[in-house]
């Protein structure tokens, strides 16, 4: 269980224990004075003798694609789905996964494609479909003449 206190307070306590060790006090006495266990004092001493190496990158698995490949993928996606042989000009996760395979011979499952697109700054967009027989002029006419009349009578 994590002891109470801010990280700065806990760091001060560790440093005080290390200073007390240097001055020759026993581990048992240090633990009693600081209100901690003897094992913690042992561990702090070991961490000073053998510090852990800091990782240069964050946790998680590295991407299968390099930064240059991701930039190339983005340029290809911006060309549109028609360019890659699809009948409609919209992207799905499966289609993008297929393009990644064609370009880089790397397989991505749809959830992996989604995470890759999120890192690229792309968002989920739905295709907005409009009826073929849609008449914009008739719609405007209805909004101007019919809608006000309906609003007044209700």
N, C-alpha and C positions, 0 to 999 in steps of 0.2 A: 504494500500500500504506500502511496506517495505521501511523504510528510507534508505538513502544513507550511505555507510560506510561498513567497514569490520566488521565481528562479534566482533573482539577485540575492535574496535572503539566504537561500540554500547554498548558493555559491560562496557567500561570506562564511557560512558555517563550515563548509568543507575546507576553505582556506584557513580558518582559525584552527581546525583540527590538524591540518598539515603543519602549521606553524608550531603548534604544541608538540607534535611529533619531533620536529627539528630541535626543539628545546629540551627533549629528553623525557618527556612525560610518557607514562605507560598508556597502552591502548585502552585498557580497562578504565583508567582514570579519565581519559579524554571522552570516552563514550558516556561515562556517568555525568561529566560536567556539561556536555552538549545535549544530553537527552537523546542519544541515538544508540544503536547497537554496536558491539565490537566488530561485527562482520562489516558494517558500513565503513568504519574507520580503516579496516584492512583493505577493503575495495578501493577507497580513495587513495590510499598509499600506492596500491598496485597501478591505478590509472595514471599516477604521476610518473612511476617508473617505466611503464609501458603504455604510452598514449595510443589511442585508437586512431587509425588513419581516417581522415575525412574523405567522404565520397565526393567526386567532382560532379556527379550528376544526380538528379533526383531519383526517387524510387520508381520502380515500374520497368517493364520490358521496353527495350529500344524499338523504334519504328522499323518496319521492314524496308521502308523507302528512305532514301537520303533526302536532304533538303532540296537538292537540285532535281531529283525525281519528283518530289511533291510539286515543285514549281512547274515542271513540264506537264504533270497531270492537270494542274489548274489551267494551264494554257489550252490543253486539249479539251477540257470540259467547257471552257468558255467558247470554243468553236461550235459547240452544240451537238446534240444527239444525231441530227441529220448527217453531219459530217462522218459519223462513225457507223452509218448504215441503218439507223433506226427510223421507223416510219413516222413516229411522232417526235417532236422536238422537246422532250423533257427527259430528265435523268431520274432513274431509280437506283437504289443501292445495288441491286443485281447488275444493272447495266454498267455502273461505275466499276464494280468489281471485275466485270468482264474486260473493260477497257484497261484496268490496271494489269490484268493478266496478259493482254495483248501487247502492252507497252513494255512491261518490266518482268514478265514471267514470275509474278508473285501472286499467290492466292490470298484473297481477303474474304472472310465471311461478311454478310451484310452488317452485323454489329461492329465489326472492325472497320468497315468502310465508313459507317456512321461516325465512329470516334475520330477517324482520319479527317473527315470533312469538318467536324467540329473544331479540330485543331487548326484547320486551314481557314476557319472563320466563315464557313458556309452554313446556312441555316435551312431548316426544313420548309419547303414551299409546296403548296398544293396547286395543281393545275386548275386554272379557272376556265371552265368550259362555257362557251356562249353558243346559243342555238344558231343553226345555219340560217333559219328563216327570220332571224331577229331584224326588226325594222327600227332603226334608231330614230328616224323622223316621226314615226307613229308614236313611239314612246315619249318623245319630247312633247308632241301635240297633246297626248293624254295627260301628262304632268301639268301642262299649262291650262288646259280647258276642263278636263274631267275631274282631276284630283281636288281642285279648290271647291268645286260644286259638291263633291262627296263630303268633304270636310265640313262645309257649312250646314248640310242637312243632317249630320249625325251629332 
